[in-house]
Amino acid sequence: MTQTITRSGPNSTWLDRLWETERPEYLDRDDVSPEVHQKIIHGLDRLMRVSGLYESFVRWTLRPVAGIARPRILELGAGHGALSRALLDKAPNALVTASDVYQASVDDMLAGPLGTHPRAEVKLIDATAIDEPDGTYDLAVFCQSLHHLPPSMIGDVLREGTRVARKLVIIDGYRMPWWAVPAMLAFFVPTALAMNGFHFTHDGVVSLRKMYSADSLQQIAAGAGLRLHTRFEPPFHLVATATR
Ligand SMILES: C[S@@+](CC[C@H](N)C(=O)[O-])C[C@H]1O[C@@H](n2cnc3c(N)ncnc32)[C@H](O)[C@@H]1O
C-alpha cells in the first residue's frame, strides 16, 4: 500500500496535520516581482546575521568534511549566497559552488563577491534535477530551503544530492509540535514584522507550517533507499545528513 507523505510525518496528530499547508510563499510565486523576491531573501539574510546563525550553519556544514584537505562543496538554494561566502572564509582550502534555481539570485551572486572569488563558482541549479556528474562534490548543503518543495519532490532532492555529492546536509527549521505554535508565533511575528515587513513575515509563518519533521524525512529517505541521520540543533533547526 502506498503511504501518504505528510510534512509532519507518520506519527503526527490531526492537530499537527491541520497546521500543515501547501500555500505558496511569495518566494515561490511566479507572479511576484524580483524586487519583492529579493527583499524577502535579503530580509532572511539580515535575520540570520543578527541572530548569529551563520556561524552554526558553517559549523554544521563543515563537520562532515573535516578530514578532507580541499573539500568540494555545493550549496543548493543559496539565495543571497551568504552561507557560501562564510564557508569560503572559514575553510580556506574549500572550493564552493553557490547555486540557486532562481535566475535573479544567481545574477546577484555573480555580480557580488562570489562572482570573482578564486575558489567560488556560481550556477543555476535545480536541487531536484542537478545537472552535474555523479560524485562531483564531497558535500552538498541545502539550507532553509527544503520546505519550499512539496512532499512528492523531497525524494528527488535526497537522491540527486547524494548522487552528485558523497553527503547531503539539509538544514531547515525544526517542525514544532502543534502545542508550541502559539508561543512560536508570539515571538516570531512581531520580530519579523519589525525587522522585515509584511511579505517576509507572511513567508516566515507559511514556512513554519511547511517545515518537514525528522519522521517525515526518515520516511521519505527509507522509500528512496537512502540512509538519513537527523538531529535537533537548538534553538530552531533540524540538521539531516543523507548518504547512499
Ligand atoms: C528561504 S530561501 C533560503 C536562502 C538561503 N539558503 C538561506 O538560508 O537564507 C529558499 C531558497 O531556495 C531556493 N529554491 C527553491 N526551490 C529550489 C529548487 N528546486 N532548487 C534550488 N533552489 C531552490 C529559492 O530560490 C530560495 O533562494
The ligand as an SDF file (V2000), in Angstrom:
LIG
                    3D

 27 29  0  0  0  0  0  0  0  0999 V2000
   14.2320   30.7630    2.1050 C   0  0  0  0  0  0  0  0  0  0  0  0
   15.3980   30.8600    0.7900 S   0  0  0  0  0  0  0  0  0  0  0  0
   16.8890   30.3420    1.6090 C   0  0  0  0  0  0  0  0  0  0  0  0
   18.1080   31.0820    1.1180 C   0  0  0  0  0  0  0  0  0  0  0  0
   19.3980   30.7310    1.8630 C   0  0  0  0  0  0  0  0  0  0  0  0
   19.7680   29.3400    1.6380 N   0  0  0  0  0  0  0  0  0  0  0  0
   19.2440   30.9690    3.3420 C   0  0  0  0  0  0  0  0  0  0  0  0
   19.4180   30.0550    4.1470 O   0  0  0  0  0  0  0  0  0  0  0  0
   18.9930   32.1290    3.7420 O   0  0  0  0  0  0  0  0  0  0  0  0
   14.9870   29.4600   -0.1880 C   0  0  0  0  0  0  0  0  0  0  0  0
   15.7990   29.3710   -1.4480 C   0  0  0  0  0  0  0  0  0  0  0  0
   15.5550   28.1000   -2.0700 O   0  0  0  0  0  0  0  0  0  0  0  0
   15.5440   28.3080   -3.4610 C   0  0  0  0  0  0  0  0  0  0  0  0
   14.8650   27.1550   -4.0840 N   0  0  0  0  0  0  0  0  0  0  0  0
   13.5440   26.8540   -4.0930 C   0  0  0  0  0  0  0  0  0  0  0  0
   13.3230   25.7370   -4.8160 N   0  0  0  0  0  0  0  0  0  0  0  0
   14.5370   25.3150   -5.2550 C   0  0  0  0  0  0  0  0  0  0  0  0
   14.9780   24.2260   -6.0500 C   0  0  0  0  0  0  0  0  0  0  0  0
   14.1120   23.3340   -6.5740 N   0  0  0  0  0  0  0  0  0  0  0  0
   16.2970   24.1040   -6.3110 N   0  0  0  0  0  0  0  0  0  0  0  0
   17.1780   25.0040   -5.8160 C   0  0  0  0  0  0  0  0  0  0  0  0
   16.8310   26.0620   -5.0640 N   0  0  0  0  0  0  0  0  0  0  0  0
   15.5210   26.2080   -4.7840 C   0  0  0  0  0  0  0  0  0  0  0  0
   14.8380   29.6310   -3.6330 C   0  0  0  0  0  0  0  0  0  0  0  0
   15.0700   30.2090   -4.9030 O   0  0  0  0  0  0  0  0  0  0  0  0
   15.4570   30.4310   -2.4770 C   0  0  0  0  0  0  0  0  0  0  0  0
   16.6300   31.0980   -2.8690 O   0  0  0  0  0  0  0  0  0  0  0  0
  1  2  1  0
  2  3  1  0
  2 10  1  0
  3  4  1  0
  4  5  1  0
  5  6  1  0
  5  7  1  0
  7  8  2  0
  7  9  1  0
 10 11  1  0
 11 12  1  0
 11 26  1  0
 12 13  1  0
 13 14  1  0
 13 24  1  0
 14 15  1  0
 14 23  1  0
 15 16  2  0
 16 17  1  0
 17 18  1  0
 17 23  2  0
 18 19  1  0
 18 20  2  0
 20 21  1  0
 21 22  2  0
 22 23  1  0
 24 25  1  0
 24 26  1  0
 26 27  1  0
M  CHG  2   2   1   9  -1
M  END
$$$$
